[in-house]
Amino acid sequence: MRSAIVIPARYGSTRLPGKPLLRSTGKFLIQHVYEQALQARRSTHVIVATDDSRIVAAVESFGGTAVLTRKEHPSGTDRVAEVAQKLDVDIIVNLQGDEPLIDPNYLDRVVELLQHDPQAQLATLAVPISSTEVYRSPNCVKVVTDDTGRALYFSRSPIPMVRDGEPNFRTDAPRFLHHLGLYAYRRTALLQLAQLPVHPLETLEKLEQLRALAAGWRIQVGVVAHGSPGVDTLDDYERFVRDHRQKPARWRPAA
């Protein structure tokens, strides 16, 4: 099955405007993300989907591919769907443009989840929760799955809620999972999803994936050992720059 990685990158980030073009490392932030995506083995194309010509110019300056999309898209998913309309592939991987530390193996993993489960329209990843702080934080999205890895619900609330006592994070089969915002869609499903109306659950939780669950779609969840810190704020970016300067070899793309 053919797959492509599409990276939505919006210039007007609420918490960090111009984020994709930050360049304190000598490379644009979007370039770090792009180069990580190039290391994935299962996808034949890497494309940046953006609303700003400055980002297009930056991507093309380092030899990447970028597509200028409409500005009015309400979400990154809708921006990715616009690009997917013109791609001749079976699977679209949606990689956020603020994930410069993404493990390329994870990009392959979400594709493989769809390849191995013909009934799933979407695939995503989660990591076991190991602390009460993460479990209770509304900034950390939780997911509960059935025994086959199918998502039952996503929430910013602690789920599953332990009525009696405290959660045991050391169980062999993880029941407490922190969702990672990486998705693979069947192309046809992505185009349909972009046409569905916003669901009330999605509005309440501010989670796009609930639109798919509410429509009865199957989302397959793969469990991986570790996540990667994204860049949401200036503090996040400065932390990334410090780490990059201390360990420059870590960021070189594979030959």
C-alpha positions as CSV (number, residue, x, y, z in Angstrom):
1,M,0.0,0.0,0.0
2,R,1.4,3.4,-1.0
3,S,1.6,6.1,1.6
4,A,2.7,9.7,1.9
5,I,3.5,11.9,4.9
6,V,1.8,15.3,5.0
7,I,3.0,17.9,7.5
8,P,0.5,20.7,8.3
9,A,2.4,23.9,9.2
10,R,0.4,27.0,10.0
11,Y,2.2,30.3,10.3
12,G,-0.2,31.9,12.8
13,S,0.3,29.6,15.8
14,T,-1.6,31.1,18.8
15,R,1.2,30.4,21.3
16,L,4.2,30.8,19.1
17,P,3.6,32.7,15.8
18,G,5.9,31.9,13.0
19,K,6.9,28.7,14.7
20,P,7.8,26.7,11.5
21,L,10.4,29.4,10.6
22,L,12.3,29.5,13.9
23,R,16.0,29.0,13.0
24,S,18.2,29.2,16.1
25,T,19.7,25.8,15.3
26,G,20.8,26.9,11.8
27,K,17.8,25.0,10.4
28,F,14.1,25.9,10.2
29,L,12.0,24.1,12.8
30,I,10.0,22.7,9.9
31,Q,13.2,21.4,8.3
32,H,14.0,19.3,11.4
33,V,10.5,17.7,11.2
34,Y,10.9,17.2,7.4
35,E,14.2,15.5,7.7
36,Q,12.9,13.1,10.4
37,A,10.0,12.2,8.1
38,L,12.4,11.5,5.2
39,Q,13.9,8.6,7.3
40,A,10.6,6.7,7.4
41,R,10.7,3.6,5.1
42,R,7.0,3.1,4.4
43,S,6.2,6.4,2.8
44,T,7.3,7.6,-0.7
45,H,6.5,11.3,-0.4
46,V,6.9,14.0,2.3
47,I,4.9,17.2,1.8
48,V,4.4,20.3,3.9
49,A,0.9,21.7,3.7
50,T,0.9,25.3,4.7
51,D,-1.2,28.5,4.6
52,D,1.8,30.9,4.1
53,S,4.1,31.5,1.2
54,R,7.0,32.2,3.5
55,I,6.9,28.6,4.7
56,V,6.7,27.4,1.2
57,A,9.8,29.4,0.4
58,A,11.6,28.0,3.4
59,V,10.8,24.4,2.6
60,E,11.9,24.8,-1.0
61,S,15.1,26.5,0.1
62,F,16.3,23.2,1.7
63,G,15.0,21.0,-1.2
64,G,11.7,20.0,0.3
65,T,8.2,19.9,-1.2
66,A,5.5,22.3,0.0
67,V,1.9,23.0,-1.1
68,L,0.1,26.3,-0.4
69,T,-3.4,25.5,0.9
70,R,-6.4,27.7,1.8
71,K,-6.0,29.8,4.9
72,E,-9.5,29.2,6.3
73,H,-9.0,25.5,7.3
74,P,-10.3,25.0,10.9
75,S,-7.8,22.3,11.7
76,G,-4.6,20.6,10.5
77,T,-6.6,17.6,9.5
78,D,-8.6,19.7,7.0
79,R,-5.4,21.1,5.6
80,V,-4.0,17.6,5.1
81,A,-7.2,16.5,3.4
82,E,-6.9,19.3,0.9
83,V,-3.5,18.0,-0.1
84,A,-4.7,14.4,-0.1
85,Q,-7.2,15.2,-2.8
86,K,-4.4,15.3,-5.3
87,L,-2.3,12.4,-4.0
88,D,-2.3,9.0,-5.7
89,V,-1.7,7.0,-2.5
90,D,-3.6,4.7,-0.2
91,I,-2.6,6.0,3.2
92,I,-1.8,9.5,4.5
93,V,0.3,10.1,7.6
94,N,-0.5,13.3,9.4
95,L,2.7,14.5,11.1
96,Q,2.4,17.7,13.1
97,G,4.9,20.4,12.1
98,D,6.1,21.0,15.6
99,E,7.5,17.4,16.2
100,P,11.2,17.8,15.4
101,L,12.1,14.7,17.6
102,I,9.6,12.3,16.1
103,D,11.0,8.7,15.8
104,P,10.8,7.8,12.1
105,N,9.9,4.2,13.2
106,Y,6.7,5.6,14.6
107,L,5.8,7.0,11.1
108,D,6.2,3.4,9.8
109,R,4.3,1.9,12.7
110,V,1.0,3.8,12.0
111,V,1.1,2.8,8.4
112,E,1.7,-0.9,9.4
113,L,-1.3,-0.7,11.7
114,L,-3.6,0.1,8.8
115,Q,-1.9,-2.5,6.6
116,H,-2.6,-5.2,9.2
117,D,-6.2,-4.2,10.0
118,P,-8.4,-3.8,6.9
119,Q,-11.3,-2.7,9.1
120,A,-9.6,0.3,10.6
121,Q,-10.0,3.7,8.9
122,L,-7.4,5.4,11.2
123,A,-4.4,4.5,13.2
124,T,-2.6,6.3,15.9
125,L,-0.1,5.7,18.8
126,A,-0.1,6.0,22.6
127,V,2.5,5.5,25.4
128,P,1.9,4.0,28.8
129,I,1.2,6.6,31.5
130,S,3.7,6.3,34.4
131,S,2.7,9.2,36.6
132,T,-0.4,10.6,38.4
133,E,0.5,14.1,37.1
134,V,0.1,13.0,33.4
135,Y,-3.0,10.9,34.2
136,R,-4.8,13.9,35.7
137,S,-3.5,16.6,33.4
138,P,-6.1,18.0,31.0
139,N,-3.2,18.9,28.6
140,C,-2.4,15.2,28.2
141,V,-5.0,13.3,26.1
142,K,-5.9,9.8,27.3
143,V,-7.2,6.9,25.3
144,V,-8.9,3.7,26.3
145,T,-8.8,0.7,24.0
146,D,-10.4,-2.7,23.8
147,D,-8.4,-5.9,23.9
148,T,-7.7,-5.7,20.2
149,G,-6.2,-2.2,20.4
150,R,-9.3,-0.5,19.0
151,A,-9.9,3.0,20.5
152,L,-13.0,3.2,22.7
153,Y,-12.7,6.8,23.8
154,F,-10.3,9.7,24.0
155,S,-10.5,12.3,26.8
156,R,-8.7,15.0,28.6
157,S,-10.1,13.6,31.8
158,P,-8.4,10.7,33.6
159,I,-9.7,7.5,31.9
160,P,-10.3,4.8,32.8
161,M,-11.3,6.4,36.1
162,V,-10.3,4.3,39.1
163,R,-13.3,4.5,41.5
164,D,-11.6,2.8,44.4
165,G,-8.0,3.5,45.2
166,E,-5.3,4.8,42.9
167,P,-4.3,3.7,39.4
168,N,-1.7,1.0,39.0
169,F,0.7,2.2,36.2
170,R,2.8,-1.0,36.4
171,T,0.4,-3.5,35.0
172,D,1.8,-5.8,32.3
173,A,-0.9,-4.8,29.8
174,P,-1.1,-1.0,30.0
175,R,-4.6,0.3,30.6
176,F,-3.6,3.9,31.2
177,L,-2.4,5.4,27.9
178,H,-1.3,8.8,26.9
179,H,-2.3,9.5,23.2
180,L,0.3,10.9,20.8
181,G,-1.0,13.2,18.1
182,L,0.3,11.2,15.1
183,Y,-2.3,9.7,12.7
184,A,-2.4,7.5,9.6
185,Y,-5.6,7.6,7.5
186,R,-6.9,5.7,4.6
187,R,-7.0,8.4,2.0
188,T,-10.7,7.8,1.3
189,A,-11.5,8.0,5.0
190,L,-9.6,11.2,5.4
191,L,-11.5,12.9,2.6
192,Q,-14.8,11.7,4.2
193,L,-13.8,12.9,7.6
194,A,-13.1,16.4,6.4
195,Q,-16.7,16.5,5.1
196,L,-18.3,15.3,8.4
197,P,-19.8,18.0,10.6
198,V,-18.1,18.8,13.9
199,H,-19.5,16.5,16.6
200,P,-20.7,17.8,20.0
201,L,-18.2,15.5,21.8
202,E,-15.4,17.0,19.7
203,T,-16.6,20.4,20.7
204,L,-16.6,19.6,24.4
205,E,-13.3,17.9,24.6
206,K,-11.6,19.8,21.7
207,L,-10.4,16.6,20.2
208,E,-10.9,16.0,16.5
209,Q,-10.6,12.2,16.7
210,L,-13.9,12.1,18.5
211,R,-15.6,13.0,15.2
212,A,-14.4,9.8,13.7
213,L,-15.3,7.7,16.8
214,A,-18.8,9.3,17.0
215,A,-19.3,8.3,13.3
216,G,-18.6,4.6,14.3
217,W,-15.2,4.5,12.7
218,R,-12.5,2.1,13.9
219,I,-9.3,3.7,15.2
220,Q,-6.5,1.3,15.8
221,V,-4.0,2.3,18.5
222,G,-0.4,1.1,18.7
223,V,1.4,1.2,22.0
224,V,5.0,2.5,21.9
225,A,7.6,2.9,24.7
226,H,8.2,6.6,24.5
227,G,6.8,9.8,23.1
228,S,8.7,12.8,21.8
229,P,8.4,16.4,23.2
230,G,6.7,18.7,20.7
231,V,7.3,22.5,20.4
232,D,4.2,24.3,21.6
233,T,5.8,27.3,23.3
234,L,8.9,29.4,23.3
235,D,10.2,27.5,26.3
236,D,9.7,24.2,24.4
237,Y,11.7,25.6,21.5
238,E,14.5,26.9,23.6
239,R,14.8,23.5,25.3
240,F,15.0,21.8,21.9
241,V,17.7,24.2,20.8
242,R,19.8,23.5,23.9
243,D,19.5,19.8,23.4
244,H,20.4,20.2,19.7
245,R,23.5,22.1,20.5
246,Q,24.6,19.6,23.1
247,K,24.0,16.5,20.9
248,P,24.3,17.7,17.3
249,A,25.0,14.3,15.8
250,R,21.6,13.1,17.0
251,W,19.8,15.3,14.5
252,R,21.6,14.3,11.4
253,P,19.3,12.5,8.9
254,A,20.2,8.9,8.0
255,A,22.2,8.6,4.8
